[in-house]
């Protein structure tokens, strides 16, 4: 009988960090053939329309960038938190907190000088997401409440806060639907390329990649945050105020997710609706893992999943494979990447019994 | 008249509490089994959704509700097996493996549903379970009608609580499970197969989670909606902590959640001028508050989250 053992291996060279996610993507795409075939889709046609739908025309390509913006921000949010082992599964709720704040301000800042409106909204959206994330961080550090559970449950609390406000104070006058009034013109993100939805928020999220890279690599806080992630106890005895580090990590993480909500509101929907996010917060977990928790990695993995999500629309129209294939692929990608990451530290040795 | 209304209200509330607690009880028991063996299964939310979808689909296709429940259990077992492969055999991060299972299973459930039913304007429905009124017991004044007019799955859930407790505390198997969860090295030394024990616990736990999910589409409702689970899996995870990994205390938490869920449904129906979203929020909020109360003295199984690799020192 043959069995296997998992044994430690020598550290892999640096290029492995790039090769492994790419290999994981290729394996995931191959595995995607199974649901495509089950759905009765023609295999090559399906893959063709998947990529054509995302990259094939100018408009589709720009849409892929548009879709990548919230994914990049939630991916960065999760990556930044996970790096410090703050298990923030609450990016979805933090995104909604940002969108909700942007709505409240976007419908009511008419009297403020126009150039100030967007900066106020962006900062407030960031702060709102950050505060929402700091609740589980405080619960974790002060009261030892498990962060996975509290961040997850707070997502549902935020959904219902949003629902209560959309049926209440924020509801569009005269409407019976749970939706807000449209935000004022000055609160909308400028569109940067004609005949598209390519908006300022995309550049903002690229800037966030740089900022997070800078914090991680060039600041003491970035170093401390990582130290807490590697070993919270050692960090504590090493003189790091772990409570404060986790709290600030949560504030930045939640803030990034809040920005994703601001972007979806001020550049895509222009008014708050219940399904403003199709689960960007949860996709952020996959994107962060596939990007190896590195900001540049997160950038590329958000682009990849954006291709999948945008392309799945065309693929579905042309071949009849349900668009939910994009969600299936995301789930598979996470598991495949996790398995591939194992092989950066371990190898499998087959043996006879 | 007022008194009659009150009795009807209380009886209805008791009944609703039991109903709404049922899926959480199944899920909580499944999660307790997994965590007692040392594995946190965050796949729970996705497994419940797959159970809900599969149970509905099989019942729709076959006309047999029990076949639907069975299918939900089997799907839960398969996903439990996948979780075991990732988190036990390969020893990957339990957090991320579980979230991966949830994302994958959620996508898959919606994918298969859409594949089978398309996007109809009116969602397809099945003939759901009927409530069974137990003779004699249901005649107990005030509490009888509510407690003992229930779905068979609810009665099964209640029977499972002592069964799980006896399994964990009074049997040899339970001792093995708890030892594996507390100290796998000791378990291994005395000849308990750690990998196999954890795998079986995840598989059996997955079955319970799948059945818990199917209750929502086969008894509580008669259709499948994408948000049918609505975080009940995460609530179950919280209940396991709240109940200190004990079947009885955990289901006590499930009952409180069921009570709040049942209460909010009734308060909504009374036309109080507060958004129903406020009521929907309360159970989640109170679950978090409950965690604050217990988390400092939580008796976490000592090896929870720690993968077991016997060969690690071998190199």
Interface residues (C-beta under 8 A of the other chain):
Chain A: X5 X6 X7 X8 X35 X38 X39 X87 X89 X139 X143 X144 X145 X146 X148 X149 X150 X152 X153 X154 X155 X156 X157 X160 X161 X162 X163 X164 X167 X168 X282 X285 X286 X289 X322 X323 X324 X325 X326 X327 X328 X329 X330 X331 X332 X334 X335 X338 X339 X341 X342
Chain B: X42 X46 X86 X90 X91 X92 X93 X95 X96 X97 X99 X100 X101 X102 X103 X104 X105 X106 X107 X108 X110 X111 X114 X115 X230 X231 X234 X235 X237 X238 X241 X275 X277 X278 X280 X281 X284 X285 X287 X288 X291 X292 X295 X296 X298 X309 X311 X312 X314 X315
